[in-house]
Amino acid sequence: MRTWLIVAALWSAACSRGPAPTPEPVAEAAKVTPAERPADDRPVIAAFGDSMTAGPGVGREENYPAVLQRKLDAAGRRYRVVNLGVNGDTTISGLARLADVLALRPRIVILELGGNDGLRGLPVDQIRANLDQMIGAFQDSGARVVLAGMTLPPNYGAEYVRAFEQMYVDLARRRGTTRIPFVLDGVAGKPAMLLPDALHPNPAGYRLAAEHVWKALEPLL
């Protein structure tokens, strides 16, 4: 309980820190001029989320989208993972970025949003509606969606936490999407898997999170 209280406080503080960084692709081509750079025509997997996806506090090759790219390459799967994680993003922020994600014409979207909404105690119905709108837009564009489930510290109250967790279950069932029950399973609350802020995954934590994502993603490839 005490660990979760600390996590909640730090996470809430993290949400309010400064402007969000511009998301960048996981893998970059060699440093050549635009005219020399060959077009990357691999189908896009959009990793669309908040700080859990962005990877603050770790190297660019250590966040889960980067680990996922290496797993795809090793398996001979010709896809390009684009890291569209922004620190502190809520589902409202996600809706504001929706057009930019759709412009990439992703084949698959890993949707990891809602955690910051929950930590702010926003109404579950509002969070659900925002996620549902995003899922519908992605599906209408022809993309497959992997919905990354989250949970909340117990001090938010059993009723609210239960409704928050069930929201992901209901959305996945209604929309027919693949669901990751809890993308930070085995990471949250585990000091060996977290940065000193006790909030964000360290490289080991991201490797485990990437395993959860890979398990859900692989059947869709």
C-alpha positions, 0 to 999 in steps of 0.5 A: 500500500505504501509503495503504491501511495508513493507511486501515485504521488510521483506519477501525478507530479510527473504529469505536471512537469513542463511541456511534453517532448516531441515523439520520435521514431524508435529507429533512425536511419544513418545520418544522411541528407534527406535526399540520400535517405531511402524511403522506409516502406515497412508497415508501421506499428504505432506505439501510442501512449504516455510516459510508459511508452515514451521511456523517460529516464532510459536510453532511446534504445531501452524503452519498450518500443525500441526493445519491441523493434529488436524483437521484430527484427530478430524474428524476421518480421518486417515492421517499423515501430514508431514511438508515439509516447508523450509524458503525461498524456491523458486520453484527451491529449491522445484525441488531440494527437489522433490525426497525427497517428492516423497520418502514419497509416499504421498497420497496428496500434498499441494503445497505452493510454488512460493511466494518467486519467485514472490517477487524476480521478477522472470519471471512468465513463469519460475515459472509456468514451475517449478510448472508444473514439480512438479505437474506432478511428483506428479500426475505421482506418484499417489498423488492428488495435492492441489495447494495453490495460492498466490498473491503479493504486488501491488508495483510489478505492476498490470501486473506482479501481475495479471500474477502471480495470473493467473498462479495458476488458469491456472495450476490448470485448466490444471492439474486438481488440487484442488486450494486454491485461496489465502492461506493467505486470511484474514491473509496478511496485518492484524496485528492481524493475523501476527507476529511482523515481519508483514510477517508471520502468528501468531497462529491465522493466521495459524488457519485461513490458516488451515481453507482455506486448510481444505476446499480444502482438505476435499473433497479429503479425 
